[in-house]
Amino acid sequence: MKISELLIEINYHLRQAGFINDADELKNFCNILLDKKLAADSHNAILIEIAMRCHVKWLGDYYPPHLSQKDWWEKLENLNRATKKHMRRI
């Protein structure tokens, strides 16, 4: 799954759970990543910001009621792995 697809999926779950500010923030990050004119340094900085949010003490602290904790953490881990993979390609 592409990083943008993962961001959209997590954004959806955050919105469903009422975490609108965090969802908006991830949506902005996704829009920035899709900008083909973005410099590599800026691209990496956004990826780092996204990866930091995948931590158990950030978005992992949230519990969307429609997902199990295991499913939520798995989604965040998938996003974290995707950001690191994307950074290695830049």
BELPE-V975813 format. One record per backbone hydrogen bond with DSSP energy under -0.5 kcal/mol. CO is the residue of the C=O (numbers start at 1). NH is the residue of the N-H. Records with the same first field share a line. If there is no record, write none. Layout:
BEGIN
CO->NH, NH
END
This chain:
BEGIN
2->6
3->7
4->8
5->9
6->10
7->11
8->12
9->13
10->14
11->15
12->16
13->17
14->19
15->18
18->20
19->23
20->24
21->25
22->26
23->27
24->28
25->29
26->30
27->31
28->32
29->33
30->34
32->35
34->36
35->38
39->43
40->44
41->45
42->46
43->47
44->48
45->49
46->50
47->51
48->52
49->53
50->54
51->54
52->55
53->59
55->58, 60
58->61
59->62
64->67
68->72
69->73
70->74
71->75
72->76
73->77
74->78
75->79
76->80
77->81
78->82
79->83
80->84
81->85
82->86
83->87
84->88
85->89
86->90
87->90
END
